[in-house]
Amino acid sequence: MDAIQVRFSDFVKRSELTLSLPRDTRFSALTPLLYEKGFLTPQKPGYRYLFQDHLCGENHLLEDYLPAEASSMELEIFRYPQIMV
């Protein structure tokens, strides 16, 4: 199990959290994990994640967005109620 450091940035709450996660973690598993850690407050319709200004697919793996030699990544929290223009 190859792990990477993932830094989550929530610009609304102005907070950050860094976790060591397996590279094969699906984006769909992140929100329940962040609820459990108390970093996110449950909301409908939920959250998505931005990596380098790209909206990440829920069924993709963390490693889908990284080169093999990468050891860390930063994800921005995207709240569905935000309006994108």
PDB file of N, CA, C and O in Angstrom:
ATOM      1  N   MET A   1       0.850  -1.183   0.000  1.00  0.00           N
ATOM      2  CA  MET A   1       0.000   0.000   0.000  1.00  0.00           C
ATOM      3  C   MET A   1       0.892   1.241   0.000  1.00  0.00           C
ATOM      4  O   MET A   1       1.487   1.590   1.019  1.00  0.00           O
ATOM      5  N   ASP A   2       0.974   1.883  -1.125  1.00  0.00           N
ATOM      6  CA  ASP A   2       1.776   3.082  -1.299  1.00  0.00           C
ATOM      7  C   ASP A   2       0.962   4.293  -0.845  1.00  0.00           C
ATOM      8  O   ASP A   2      -0.114   4.545  -1.387  1.00  0.00           O
ATOM      9  N   ALA A   3       1.455   5.042   0.137  1.00  0.00           N
ATOM     10  CA  ALA A   3       0.710   6.180   0.692  1.00  0.00           C
ATOM     11  C   ALA A   3       1.283   7.505   0.201  1.00  0.00           C
ATOM     12  O   ALA A   3       2.469   7.609  -0.114  1.00  0.00           O
ATOM     13  N   ILE A   4       0.416   8.516   0.141  1.00  0.00           N
ATOM     14  CA  ILE A   4       0.825   9.879  -0.196  1.00  0.00           C
ATOM     15  C   ILE A   4       0.230  10.828   0.838  1.00  0.00           C
ATOM     16  O   ILE A   4      -0.777  10.522   1.477  1.00  0.00           O
ATOM     17  N   GLN A   5       0.865  11.975   0.989  1.00  0.00           N
ATOM     18  CA  GLN A   5       0.362  13.022   1.871  1.00  0.00           C
ATOM     19  C   GLN A   5      -0.623  13.869   1.075  1.00  0.00           C
ATOM     20  O   GLN A   5      -0.281  14.406   0.022  1.00  0.00           O
ATOM     21  N   VAL A   6      -1.848  13.988   1.583  1.00  0.00           N
ATOM     22  CA  VAL A   6      -2.881  14.771   0.908  1.00  0.00           C
ATOM     23  C   VAL A   6      -3.267  15.923   1.826  1.00  0.00           C
ATOM     24  O   VAL A   6      -3.719  15.718   2.953  1.00  0.00           O
ATOM     25  N   ARG A   7      -3.079  17.144   1.318  1.00  0.00           N
ATOM     26  CA  ARG A   7      -3.460  18.332   2.095  1.00  0.00           C
ATOM     27  C   ARG A   7      -4.783  18.849   1.543  1.00  0.00           C
ATOM     28  O   ARG A   7      -4.897  19.180   0.362  1.00  0.00           O
ATOM     29  N   PHE A   8      -5.772  18.911   2.418  1.00  0.00           N
ATOM     30  CA  PHE A   8      -7.092  19.424   2.066  1.00  0.00           C
ATOM     31  C   PHE A   8      -7.169  20.876   2.507  1.00  0.00           C
ATOM     32  O   PHE A   8      -6.835  21.200   3.647  1.00  0.00           O
ATOM     33  N   SER A   9      -7.607  21.749   1.615  1.00  0.00           N
ATOM     34  CA  SER A   9      -7.747  23.174   1.922  1.00  0.00           C
ATOM     35  C   SER A   9      -9.210  23.567   1.773  1.00  0.00           C
ATOM     36  O   SER A   9      -9.815  23.383   0.717  1.00  0.00           O
ATOM     37  N   ASP A  10      -9.764  24.109   2.846  1.00  0.00           N
ATOM     38  CA  ASP A  10     -11.144  24.608   2.829  1.00  0.00           C
ATOM     39  C   ASP A  10     -11.067  26.125   2.938  1.00  0.00           C
ATOM     40  O   ASP A  10     -10.861  26.666   4.024  1.00  0.00           O
ATOM     41  N   PHE A  11     -11.234  26.806   1.811  1.00  0.00           N
ATOM     42  CA  PHE A  11     -11.071  28.255   1.797  1.00  0.00           C
ATOM     43  C   PHE A  11     -12.251  28.983   2.410  1.00  0.00           C
ATOM     44  O   PHE A  11     -12.125  30.150   2.780  1.00  0.00           O
ATOM     45  N   VAL A  12     -13.402  28.320   2.528  1.00  0.00           N
ATOM     46  CA  VAL A  12     -14.558  28.942   3.178  1.00  0.00           C
ATOM     47  C   VAL A  12     -14.309  29.030   4.682  1.00  0.00           C
ATOM     48  O   VAL A  12     -14.520  30.078   5.292  1.00  0.00           O
ATOM     49  N   LYS A  13     -13.858  27.920   5.275  1.00  0.00           N
ATOM     50  CA  LYS A  13     -13.574  27.891   6.716  1.00  0.00           C
ATOM     51  C   LYS A  13     -12.146  28.327   7.036  1.00  0.00           C
ATOM     52  O   LYS A  13     -11.780  28.470   8.203  1.00  0.00           O
ATOM     53  N   ARG A  14     -11.347  28.537   6.000  1.00  0.00           N
ATOM     54  CA  ARG A  14      -9.928  28.898   6.163  1.00  0.00           C
ATOM     55  C   ARG A  14      -9.195  27.891   7.055  1.00  0.00           C
ATOM     56  O   ARG A  14      -8.556  28.250   8.043  1.00  0.00           O
ATOM     57  N   SER A  15      -9.312  26.638   6.671  1.00  0.00           N
ATOM     58  CA  SER A  15      -8.663  25.585   7.442  1.00  0.00           C
ATOM     59  C   SER A  15      -8.010  24.578   6.498  1.00  0.00           C
ATOM     60  O   SER A  15      -8.348  24.488   5.317  1.00  0.00           O
ATOM     61  N   GLU A  16      -7.073  23.833   7.053  1.00  0.00           N
ATOM     62  CA  GLU A  16      -6.349  22.814   6.291  1.00  0.00           C
ATOM     63  C   GLU A  16      -6.209  21.560   7.135  1.00  0.00           C
ATOM     64  O   GLU A  16      -6.190  21.618   8.365  1.00  0.00           O
ATOM     65  N   LEU A  17      -6.112  20.435   6.461  1.00  0.00           N
ATOM     66  CA  LEU A  17      -5.908  19.149   7.114  1.00  0.00           C
ATOM     67  C   LEU A  17      -5.023  18.314   6.202  1.00  0.00           C
ATOM     68  O   LEU A  17      -5.261  18.252   4.996  1.00  0.00           O
ATOM     69  N   THR A  18      -4.006  17.672   6.764  1.00  0.00           N
ATOM     70  CA  THR A  18      -3.127  16.792   5.994  1.00  0.00           C
ATOM     71  C   THR A  18      -3.286  15.368   6.505  1.00  0.00           C
ATOM     72  O   THR A  18      -3.200  15.109   7.705  1.00  0.00           O
ATOM     73  N   LEU A  19      -3.520  14.449   5.572  1.00  0.00           N
ATOM     74  CA  LEU A  19      -3.672  13.035   5.901  1.00  0.00           C
ATOM     75  C   LEU A  19      -2.763  12.203   5.009  1.00  0.00           C
ATOM     76  O   LEU A  19      -2.475  12.580   3.872  1.00  0.00           O
ATOM     77  N   SER A  20      -2.322  11.086   5.528  1.00  0.00           N
ATOM     78  CA  SER A  20      -1.589  10.109   4.734  1.00  0.00           C
ATOM     79  C   SER A  20      -2.608   9.081   4.251  1.00  0.00           C
ATOM     80  O   SER A  20      -3.238   8.396   5.057  1.00  0.00           O
ATOM     81  N   LEU A  21      -2.767   8.979   2.928  1.00  0.00           N
ATOM     82  CA  LEU A  21      -3.780   8.098   2.347  1.00  0.00           C
ATOM     83  C   LEU A  21      -3.157   7.192   1.291  1.00  0.00           C
ATOM     84  O   LEU A  21      -2.168   7.561   0.657  1.00  0.00           O
ATOM     85  N   PRO A  22      -3.735   6.008   1.102  1.00  0.00           N
ATOM     86  CA  PRO A  22      -3.261   5.138   0.024  1.00  0.00           C
ATOM     87  C   PRO A  22      -3.487   5.802  -1.337  1.00  0.00           C
ATOM     88  O   PRO A  22      -4.491   6.485  -1.537  1.00  0.00           O
ATOM     89  N   ARG A  23      -2.575   5.604  -2.248  1.00  0.00           N
ATOM     90  CA  ARG A  23      -2.687   6.191  -3.590  1.00  0.00           C
ATOM     91  C   ARG A  23      -3.938   5.710  -4.322  1.00  0.00           C
ATOM     92  O   ARG A  23      -4.444   6.400  -5.207  1.00  0.00           O
ATOM     93  N   ASP A  24      -4.438   4.524  -3.955  1.00  0.00           N
ATOM     94  CA  ASP A  24      -5.607   3.979  -4.649  1.00  0.00           C
ATOM     95  C   ASP A  24      -6.938   4.352  -3.986  1.00  0.00           C
ATOM     96  O   ASP A  24      -7.950   3.688  -4.210  1.00  0.00           O
ATOM     97  N   THR A  25      -6.938   5.406  -3.177  1.00  0.00           N
ATOM     98  CA  THR A  25      -8.173   5.896  -2.558  1.00  0.00           C
ATOM     99  C   THR A  25      -9.036   6.580  -3.615  1.00  0.00           C
ATOM    100  O   THR A  25      -8.549   7.410  -4.382  1.00  0.00           O
ATOM    101  N   ARG A  26     -10.315   6.227  -3.648  1.00  0.00           N
ATOM    102  CA  ARG A  26     -11.257   6.872  -4.575  1.00  0.00           C
ATOM    103  C   ARG A  26     -11.716   8.208  -3.998  1.00  0.00           C
ATOM    104  O   ARG A  26     -11.851   8.365  -2.784  1.00  0.00           O
ATOM    105  N   PHE A  27     -11.952   9.163  -4.889  1.00  0.00           N
ATOM    106  CA  PHE A  27     -12.435  10.467  -4.446  1.00  0.00           C
ATOM    107  C   PHE A  27     -13.781  10.344  -3.737  1.00  0.00           C
ATOM    108  O   PHE A  27     -14.079  11.140  -2.846  1.00  0.00           O
ATOM    109  N   SER A  28     -14.590   9.372  -4.111  1.00  0.00           N
ATOM    110  CA  SER A  28     -15.884   9.173  -3.460  1.00  0.00           C
ATOM    111  C   SER A  28     -15.741   8.783  -1.990  1.00  0.00           C
ATOM    112  O   SER A  28     -16.689   8.942  -1.221  1.00  0.00           O
ATOM    113  N   ALA A  29     -14.576   8.275  -1.584  1.00  0.00           N
ATOM    114  CA  ALA A  29     -14.342   7.886  -0.195  1.00  0.00           C
ATOM    115  C   ALA A  29     -13.859   9.049   0.666  1.00  0.00           C
ATOM    116  O   ALA A  29     -13.836   8.936   1.891  1.00  0.00           O
ATOM    117  N   LEU A  30     -13.475  10.160   0.050  1.00  0.00           N
ATOM    118  CA  LEU A  30     -12.892  11.267   0.814  1.00  0.00           C
ATOM    119  C   LEU A  30     -13.903  11.988   1.698  1.00  0.00           C
ATOM    120  O   LEU A  30     -13.604  12.284   2.855  1.00  0.00           O
ATOM    121  N   THR A  31     -15.093  12.277   1.177  1.00  0.00           N
ATOM    122  CA  THR A  31     -16.068  13.039   1.959  1.00  0.00           C
ATOM    123  C   THR A  31     -16.458  12.313   3.245  1.00  0.00           C
ATOM    124  O   THR A  31     -16.424  12.932   4.308  1.00  0.00           O
ATOM    125  N   PRO A  32     -16.830  11.015   3.201  1.00  0.00           N
ATOM    126  CA  PRO A  32     -17.127  10.329   4.463  1.00  0.00           C
ATOM    127  C   PRO A  32     -15.943  10.339   5.438  1.00  0.00           C
ATOM    128  O   PRO A  32     -16.135  10.465   6.647  1.00  0.00           O
ATOM    129  N   LEU A  33     -14.735  10.209   4.918  1.00  0.00           N
ATOM    130  CA  LEU A  33     -13.536  10.246   5.757  1.00  0.00           C
ATOM    131  C   LEU A  33     -13.383  11.611   6.424  1.00  0.00           C
ATOM    132  O   LEU A  33     -13.075  11.690   7.614  1.00  0.00           O
ATOM    133  N   LEU A  34     -13.596  12.681   5.666  1.00  0.00           N
ATOM    134  CA  LEU A  34     -13.457  14.027   6.224  1.00  0.00           C
ATOM    135  C   LEU A  34     -14.594  14.361   7.187  1.00  0.00           C
ATOM    136  O   LEU A  34     -14.401  15.155   8.108  1.00  0.00           O
ATOM    137  N   TYR A  35     -15.772  13.772   6.994  1.00  0.00           N
ATOM    138  CA  TYR A  35     -16.851  13.902   7.987  1.00  0.00           C
ATOM    139  C   TYR A  35     -16.403  13.250   9.291  1.00  0.00           C
ATOM    140  O   TYR A  35     -16.544  13.829  10.369  1.00  0.00           O
ATOM    141  N   GLU A  36     -15.859  12.031   9.178  1.00  0.00           N
ATOM    142  CA  GLU A  36     -15.407  11.267  10.347  1.00  0.00           C
ATOM    143  C   GLU A  36     -14.321  12.015  11.125  1.00  0.00           C
ATOM    144  O   GLU A  36     -14.300  11.987  12.356  1.00  0.00           O
ATOM    145  N   LYS A  37     -13.428  12.679  10.407  1.00  0.00           N
ATOM    146  CA  LYS A  37     -12.341  13.431  11.046  1.00  0.00           C
ATOM    147  C   LYS A  37     -12.821  14.772  11.610  1.00  0.00           C
ATOM    148  O   LYS A  37     -12.073  15.451  12.314  1.00  0.00           O
ATOM    149  N   GLY A  38     -14.076  15.158  11.302  1.00  0.00           N
ATOM    150  CA  GLY A  38     -14.610  16.429  11.790  1.00  0.00           C
ATOM    151  C   GLY A  38     -14.148  17.633  10.990  1.00  0.00           C
ATOM    152  O   GLY A  38     -14.342  18.772  11.414  1.00  0.00           O
ATOM    153  N   PHE A  39     -13.534  17.391   9.829  1.00  0.00           N
ATOM    154  CA  PHE A  39     -13.031  18.496   9.011  1.00  0.00           C
ATOM    155  C   PHE A  39     -14.141  19.136   8.188  1.00  0.00           C
ATOM    156  O   PHE A  39     -14.126  20.346   7.960  1.00  0.00           O
ATOM    157  N   LEU A  40     -15.106  18.330   7.741  1.00  0.00           N
ATOM    158  CA  LEU A  40     -16.246  18.844   6.977  1.00  0.00           C
ATOM    159  C   LEU A  40     -17.536  18.604   7.741  1.00  0.00           C
ATOM    160  O   LEU A  40     -17.679  17.614   8.458  1.00  0.00           O
ATOM    161  N   THR A  41     -18.466  19.523   7.573  1.00  0.00           N
ATOM    162  CA  THR A  41     -19.799  19.386   8.140  1.00  0.00           C
ATOM    163  C   THR A  41     -20.700  18.789   7.064  1.00  0.00           C
ATOM    164  O   THR A  41     -20.711  19.280   5.935  1.00  0.00           O
ATOM    165  N   PRO A  42     -21.454  17.744   7.390  1.00  0.00           N
ATOM    166  CA  PRO A  42     -22.326  17.155   6.372  1.00  0.00           C
ATOM    167  C   PRO A  42     -23.282  18.184   5.768  1.00  0.00           C
ATOM    168  O   PRO A  42     -23.904  18.974   6.479  1.00  0.00           O
ATOM    169  N   GLN A  43     -23.381  18.155   4.460  1.00  0.00           N
ATOM    170  CA  GLN A  43     -24.305  19.038   3.738  1.00  0.00           C
ATOM    171  C   GLN A  43     -24.783  18.310   2.493  1.00  0.00           C
ATOM    172  O   GLN A  43     -24.086  17.454   1.948  1.00  0.00           O
ATOM    173  N   LYS A  44     -25.963  18.661   2.060  1.00  0.00           N
ATOM    174  CA  LYS A  44     -26.458  18.139   0.789  1.00  0.00           C
ATOM    175  C   LYS A  44     -26.287  19.234  -0.230  1.00  0.00           C
ATOM    176  O   LYS A  44     -26.600  20.387   0.066  1.00  0.00           O
ATOM    177  N   PRO A  45     -25.819  18.937  -1.384  1.00  0.00           N
ATOM    178  CA  PRO A  45     -25.586  17.622  -1.971  1.00  0.00           C
ATOM    179  C   PRO A  45     -24.200  17.057  -1.727  1.00  0.00           C
ATOM    180  O   PRO A  45     -23.872  16.028  -2.319  1.00  0.00           O
ATOM    181  N   GLY A  46     -23.371  17.657  -0.901  1.00  0.00           N
ATOM    182  CA  GLY A  46     -22.054  17.108  -0.602  1.00  0.00           C
ATOM    183  C   GLY A  46     -20.924  18.005  -1.054  1.00  0.00           C
ATOM    184  O   GLY A  46     -21.080  19.221  -1.169  1.00  0.00           O
ATOM    185  N   TYR A  47     -19.780  17.388  -1.310  1.00  0.00           N
ATOM    186  CA  TYR A  47     -18.566  18.108  -1.669  1.00  0.00           C
ATOM    187  C   TYR A  47     -17.891  17.435  -2.857  1.00  0.00           C
ATOM    188  O   TYR A  47     -18.103  16.253  -3.123  1.00  0.00           O
ATOM    189  N   ARG A  48     -17.083  18.201  -3.557  1.00  0.00           N
ATOM    190  CA  ARG A  48     -16.202  17.680  -4.600  1.00  0.00           C
ATOM    191  C   ARG A  48     -14.820  18.255  -4.324  1.00  0.00           C
ATOM    192  O   ARG A  48     -14.641  19.040  -3.393  1.00  0.00           O
ATOM    193  N   TYR A  49     -13.843  17.862  -5.138  1.00  0.00           N
ATOM    194  CA  TYR A  49     -12.460  18.246  -4.901  1.00  0.00           C
ATOM    195  C   TYR A  49     -11.830  18.778  -6.175  1.00  0.00           C
ATOM    196  O   TYR A  49     -12.062  18.266  -7.270  1.00  0.00           O
ATOM    197  N   LEU A  50     -11.026  19.822  -6.001  1.00  0.00           N
ATOM    198  CA  LEU A  50     -10.298  20.427  -7.112  1.00  0.00           C
ATOM    199  C   LEU A  50      -8.815  20.129  -6.944  1.00  0.00           C
ATOM    200  O   LEU A  50      -8.254  20.318  -5.865  1.00  0.00           O
ATOM    201  N   PHE A  51      -8.187  19.664  -8.015  1.00  0.00           N
ATOM    202  CA  PHE A  51      -6.744  19.474  -8.032  1.00  0.00           C
ATOM    203  C   PHE A  51      -6.211  20.293  -9.191  1.00  0.00           C
ATOM    204  O   PHE A  51      -6.547  20.033 -10.347  1.00  0.00           O
ATOM    205  N   GLN A  52      -5.391  21.270  -8.890  1.00  0.00           N
ATOM    206  CA  GLN A  52      -4.844  22.180  -9.904  1.00  0.00           C
ATOM    207  C   GLN A  52      -5.966  22.721 -10.795  1.00  0.00           C
ATOM    208  O   GLN A  52      -5.877  22.681 -12.022  1.00  0.00           O
ATOM    209  N   ASP A  53      -7.015  23.223 -10.154  1.00  0.00           N
ATOM    210  CA  ASP A  53      -8.186  23.824 -10.816  1.00  0.00           C
ATOM    211  C   ASP A  53      -8.975  22.847 -11.680  1.00  0.00           C
ATOM    212  O   ASP A  53      -9.752  23.271 -12.536  1.00  0.00           O
ATOM    213  N   HIS A  54      -8.790  21.563 -11.472  1.00  0.00           N
ATOM    214  CA  HIS A  54      -9.535  20.536 -12.210  1.00  0.00           C
ATOM    215  C   HIS A  54     -10.510  19.871 -11.246  1.00  0.00           C
ATOM    216  O   HIS A  54     -10.109  19.434 -10.168  1.00  0.00           O
ATOM    217  N   LEU A  55     -11.783  19.787 -11.620  1.00  0.00           N
ATOM    218  CA  LEU A  55     -12.789  19.116 -10.808  1.00  0.00           C
ATOM    219  C   LEU A  55     -12.590  17.606 -10.945  1.00  0.00           C
ATOM    220  O   LEU A  55     -12.764  17.046 -12.028  1.00  0.00           O
ATOM    221  N   CYS A  56     -12.229  16.958  -9.850  1.00  0.00           N
ATOM    222  CA  CYS A  56     -11.880  15.538  -9.866  1.00  0.00           C
ATOM    223  C   CYS A  56     -13.124  14.658  -9.941  1.00  0.00           C
ATOM    224  O   CYS A  56     -14.138  14.950  -9.307  1.00  0.00           O
ATOM    225  N   GLY A  57     -13.044  13.587 -10.715  1.00  0.00           N
ATOM    226  CA  GLY A  57     -14.143  12.634 -10.846  1.00  0.00           C
ATOM    227  C   GLY A  57     -14.279  11.776  -9.599  1.00  0.00           C
ATOM    228  O   GLY A  57     -13.280  11.332  -9.034  1.00  0.00           O
ATOM    229  N   GLU A  58     -15.508  11.543  -9.170  1.00  0.00           N
ATOM    230  CA  GLU A  58     -15.771  10.779  -7.948  1.00  0.00           C
ATOM    231  C   GLU A  58     -15.272   9.337  -8.026  1.00  0.00           C
ATOM    232  O   GLU A  58     -14.895   8.767  -7.001  1.00  0.00           O
ATOM    233  N   ASN A  59     -15.262   8.741  -9.200  1.00  0.00           N
ATOM    234  CA  ASN A  59     -14.821   7.352  -9.335  1.00  0.00           C
ATOM    235  C   ASN A  59     -13.332   7.219  -9.618  1.00  0.00           C
ATOM    236  O   ASN A  59     -12.818   6.104  -9.708  1.00  0.00           O
ATOM    237  N   HIS A  60     -12.641   8.330  -9.758  1.00  0.00           N
ATOM    238  CA  HIS A  60     -11.201   8.285 -10.005  1.00  0.00           C
ATOM    239  C   HIS A  60     -10.443   8.032  -8.708  1.00  0.00           C
ATOM    240  O   HIS A  60     -10.965   8.230  -7.611  1.00  0.00           O
ATOM    241  N   LEU A  61      -9.213   7.593  -8.862  1.00  0.00           N
ATOM    242  CA  LEU A  61      -8.312   7.370  -7.730  1.00  0.00           C
ATOM    243  C   LEU A  61      -7.404   8.577  -7.567  1.00  0.00           C
ATOM    244  O   LEU A  61      -7.181   9.324  -8.520  1.00  0.00           O
ATOM    245  N   LEU A  62      -6.879   8.770  -6.358  1.00  0.00           N
ATOM    246  CA  LEU A  62      -5.920   9.856  -6.142  1.00  0.00           C
ATOM    247  C   LEU A  62      -4.767   9.741  -7.136  1.00  0.00           C
ATOM    248  O   LEU A  62      -4.339  10.739  -7.716  1.00  0.00           O
ATOM    249  N   GLU A  63      -4.266   8.519  -7.331  1.00  0.00           N
ATOM    250  CA  GLU A  63      -3.111   8.316  -8.204  1.00  0.00           C
ATOM    251  C   GLU A  63      -3.391   8.643  -9.669  1.00  0.00           C
ATOM    252  O   GLU A  63      -2.454   8.810 -10.450  1.00  0.00           O
ATOM    253  N   ASP A  64      -4.657   8.736 -10.052  1.00  0.00           N
ATOM    254  CA  ASP A  64      -4.985   9.095 -11.439  1.00  0.00           C
ATOM    255  C   ASP A  64      -4.515  10.504 -11.792  1.00  0.00           C
ATOM    256  O   ASP A  64      -4.343  10.823 -12.968  1.00  0.00           O
ATOM    257  N   TYR A  65      -4.308  11.340 -10.788  1.00  0.00           N
ATOM    258  CA  TYR A  65      -3.939  12.736 -11.013  1.00  0.00           C
ATOM    259  C   TYR A  65      -2.466  13.019 -10.726  1.00  0.00           C
ATOM    260  O   TYR A  65      -2.023  14.165 -10.811  1.00  0.00           O
ATOM    261  N   LEU A  66      -1.709  11.978 -10.387  1.00  0.00           N
ATOM    262  CA  LEU A  66      -0.314  12.172  -9.974  1.00  0.00           C
ATOM    263  C   LEU A  66       0.657  11.327 -10.782  1.00  0.00           C
ATOM    264  O   LEU A  66       0.319  10.216 -11.193  1.00  0.00           O
ATOM    265  N   PRO A  67       1.869  11.846 -11.016  1.00  0.00           N
ATOM    266  CA  PRO A  67       2.910  10.980 -11.576  1.00  0.00           C
ATOM    267  C   PRO A  67       3.333   9.952 -10.517  1.00  0.00           C
ATOM    268  O   PRO A  67       3.139  10.173  -9.321  1.00  0.00           O
ATOM    269  N   ALA A  68       3.899   8.856 -10.951  1.00  0.00           N
ATOM    270  CA  ALA A  68       4.265   7.761 -10.049  1.00  0.00           C
ATOM    271  C   ALA A  68       5.217   8.191  -8.936  1.00  0.00           C
ATOM    272  O   ALA A  68       5.163   7.646  -7.833  1.00  0.00           O
ATOM    273  N   GLU A  69       6.087   9.163  -9.213  1.00  0.00           N
ATOM    274  CA  GLU A  69       7.083   9.570  -8.209  1.00  0.00           C
ATOM    275  C   GLU A  69       6.566  10.608  -7.213  1.00  0.00           C
ATOM    276  O   GLU A  69       7.282  10.953  -6.274  1.00  0.00           O
ATOM    277  N   ALA A  70       5.358  11.108  -7.388  1.00  0.00           N
ATOM    278  CA  ALA A  70       4.813  12.135  -6.480  1.00  0.00           C
ATOM    279  C   ALA A  70       4.543  11.540  -5.102  1.00  0.00           C
ATOM    280  O   ALA A  70       4.096  10.400  -4.981  1.00  0.00           O
ATOM    281  N   SER A  71       4.822  12.329  -4.067  1.00  0.00           N
ATOM    282  CA  SER A  71       4.597  11.860  -2.698  1.00  0.00           C
ATOM    283  C   SER A  71       3.541  12.685  -1.966  1.00  0.00           C
ATOM    284  O   SER A  71       3.187  12.369  -0.831  1.00  0.00           O
ATOM    285  N   SER A  72       3.032  13.748  -2.611  1.00  0.00           N
ATOM    286  CA  SER A  72       2.016  14.576  -1.959  1.00  0.00           C
ATOM    287  C   SER A  72       1.153  15.271  -3.008  1.00  0.00           C
ATOM    288  O   SER A  72       1.514  15.366  -4.180  1.00  0.00           O
ATOM    289  N   MET A  73       0.005  15.751  -2.547  1.00  0.00           N
ATOM    290  CA  MET A  73      -0.886  16.525  -3.410  1.00  0.00           C
ATOM    291  C   MET A  73      -1.736  17.442  -2.539  1.00  0.00           C
ATOM    292  O   MET A  73      -1.921  17.189  -1.348  1.00  0.00           O
ATOM    293  N   GLU A  74      -2.247  18.502  -3.139  1.00  0.00           N
ATOM    294  CA  GLU A  74      -3.135  19.418  -2.427  1.00  0.00           C
ATOM    295  C   GLU A  74      -4.474  19.441  -3.139  1.00  0.00           C
ATOM    296  O   GLU A  74      -4.548  19.620  -4.354  1.00  0.00           O
ATOM    297  N   LEU A  75      -5.527  19.258  -2.362  1.00  0.00           N
ATOM    298  CA  LEU A  75      -6.886  19.288  -2.893  1.00  0.00           C
ATOM    299  C   LEU A  75      -7.651  20.437  -2.258  1.00  0.00           C
ATOM    300  O   LEU A  75      -7.584  20.644  -1.047  1.00  0.00           O
ATOM    301  N   GLU A  76      -8.372  21.175  -3.073  1.00  0.00           N
ATOM    302  CA  GLU A  76      -9.245  22.231  -2.572  1.00  0.00           C
ATOM    303  C   GLU A  76     -10.654  21.664  -2.461  1.00  0.00           C
ATOM    304  O   GLU A  76     -11.111  20.923  -3.331  1.00  0.00           O
ATOM    305  N   ILE A  77     -11.329  22.023  -1.382  1.00  0.00           N
ATOM    306  CA  ILE A  77     -12.706  21.596  -1.174  1.00  0.00           C
ATOM    307  C   ILE A  77     -13.610  22.449  -2.057  1.00  0.00           C
ATOM    308  O   ILE A  77     -13.509  23.676  -2.051  1.00  0.00           O
ATOM    309  N   PHE A  78     -14.493  21.801  -2.817  1.00  0.00           N
ATOM    310  CA  PHE A  78     -15.473  22.507  -3.640  1.00  0.00           C
ATOM    311  C   PHE A  78     -16.852  22.163  -3.099  1.00  0.00           C
ATOM    312  O   PHE A  78     -17.241  20.996  -3.053  1.00  0.00           O
ATOM    313  N   ARG A  79     -17.579  23.180  -2.693  1.00  0.00           N
ATOM    314  CA  ARG A  79     -18.924  22.987  -2.150  1.00  0.00           C
ATOM    315  C   ARG A  79     -19.928  23.124  -3.281  1.00  0.00           C
ATOM    316  O   ARG A  79     -19.930  24.130  -3.989  1.00  0.00           O
ATOM    317  N   TYR A  80     -20.772  22.136  -3.456  1.00  0.00           N
ATOM    318  CA  TYR A  80     -21.766  22.166  -4.538  1.00  0.00           C
ATOM    319  C   TYR A  80     -22.601  23.438  -4.578  1.00  0.00           C
ATOM    320  O   TYR A  80     -22.872  23.938  -5.669  1.00  0.00           O
ATOM    321  N   PRO A  81     -23.026  23.992  -3.427  1.00  0.00           N
ATOM    322  CA  PRO A  81     -23.856  25.200  -3.492  1.00  0.00           C
ATOM    323  C   PRO A  81     -23.150  26.412  -4.098  1.00  0.00           C
ATOM    324  O   PRO A  81     -23.808  27.394  -4.444  1.00  0.00           O
ATOM    325  N   GLN A  82     -21.821  26.360  -4.233  1.00  0.00           N
ATOM    326  CA  GLN A  82     -21.121  27.471  -4.872  1.00  0.00           C
ATOM    327  C   GLN A  82     -21.521  27.533  -6.333  1.00  0.00           C
ATOM    328  O   GLN A  82     -21.730  26.502  -6.972  1.00  0.00           O
ATOM    329  N   ILE A  83     -21.625  28.717  -6.850  1.00  0.00           N
ATOM    330  CA  ILE A  83     -21.979  28.894  -8.252  1.00  0.00           C
ATOM    331  C   ILE A  83     -20.711  29.115  -9.049  1.00  0.00           C
ATOM    332  O   ILE A  83     -19.904  29.983  -8.719  1.00  0.00           O
ATOM    333  N   MET A  84     -20.537  28.325 -10.102  1.00  0.00           N
ATOM    334  CA  MET A  84     -19.370  28.491 -10.963  1.00  0.00           C
ATOM    335  C   MET A  84     -19.777  29.332 -12.162  1.00  0.00           C
ATOM    336  O   MET A  84     -20.779  29.045 -12.817  1.00  0.00           O
ATOM    337  N   VAL A  85     -19.008  30.358 -12.446  1.00  0.00           N
ATOM    338  CA  VAL A  85     -19.303  31.226 -13.586  1.00  0.00           C
ATOM    339  C   VAL A  85     -18.188  31.091 -14.603  1.00  0.00           C
ATOM    340  O   VAL A  85     -18.227  31.735 -15.651  1.00  0.00           O
TER     341      VAL A  85
END
